[in-house]
């Protein structure tokens, strides 16, 4: 058995319901979710009475555990067996505290708690069970997509505070000084890639001027540097973090740059944005720009649908993302170390979607944008000075090290191995024989 790779979603189902599971996996794949189900084990030889450690590892680390419930799922001759895989999978999901989404096929009845093994009765008492038309007899494909995004947590951030732009109760805060410097470095490292796309838009529209909305602007470093050309008439940066907006207003003064504390996911979003646009005499935006921000939303596609209402016909949307899956090194040992760090990242409280780059195309297409194109840019350490290597490490891994250090003590060394791995990787970045690369992605669509 090879290296264990964890996934966004785990699907649990009876073998008789294979067709339903396959359809569910297909829908999720179209939406960009990274799915694990037992088909992934087809290359393994596992005795019938054994439970694969790969299954347990993926249940332990998945963000969403989908249980497909039909008339076969809780059959008494199987569910009470000590060797029943469904009972074991649900038990593990409950014990590990996974987010369980139970999809009930139409016409199926859920048994009473006393008709379930004691180890999984919490499924009935603590978890909502949704009637879900996975077979499309009732809802359209688009309706199913919306339902999946509504129920699943793989894309959003698990925030413990609604008042701060934080992940996991303090693991990440865009407003603090350390993160501010990391974001500045990140902005510098991605400048050429962003400008490649922005300059192409300028060339395609030689006489046009643009009003720009910078979504999730943080301290404004990126929008201020990218849209300095005089053809960008106004640039409005919005972010839910008050400290970020206050810093941006102080740091980036200029008549065309404005910043507002606006939360894209709040009930007041439309009113707040319309009010600011009225003050700035903006009717619609020609460009909506979001650099590494949409994957922090609970519902990225819902956010895109809200943004569409403020775009001019023919306007551009530009989304930059990244993917931890593209991070590799020139030796198997170093790549394995990176993979371990990436997988353990998901154990941090409330970590955001680290595979968002691969989902941009589906986000844009599924929300009605046209002429969608995806551009990629590889960054690697070959030819880099030590200071440049340090900056790349800080951008891609430094925040993880800071997060782990902030949790030390509170979690009794639970993340010590991850911290050790990160420190080892940091040292490797300075080794002349070490090579590392990663990819950034930009999706562009037209309204």
Secondary structure, 3 states (H helix, E strand, C coil): CCCCCCCCEEEECCHHHHHHHHHHHHHHHHCCCCEECHHHHCCCCCCCCCCCHHHHHHHHHCCEEEEEECCCCCCHHHHCCCCCHHHHHHHHHHHCCCEEEEEECCCCCCCCHHHCCHHHCHHHHHCCEEECCCCCCCCCHHHHHHHHHHHCCCCCCCCCCCCCCEECCCCEECCCHHHHHHHHHHHHHCHHHHHHHHHHHHHHCCCCCEEEEEECCCCCHHHHHHCCCCCEEEEEEEECCHHHHHHHHHHCCCCCEEEEECCCCCCCHHHHHHHHHHHCCCCCEEEEEEECCHHHCCCHHHHHHHHHCCEEEEEEEEEEEECHHHCEECCHHHHHHHHHHHHHHCCCCCCCCCCHHHHHHHHHHHCCCEEEEEEEEEEECCCCCHHHHHHHHHHHHHHHHHHHHHHCCCCCCCCHHHHHHHHHHHHHCCCCCCCEEEEEEEEEEEC
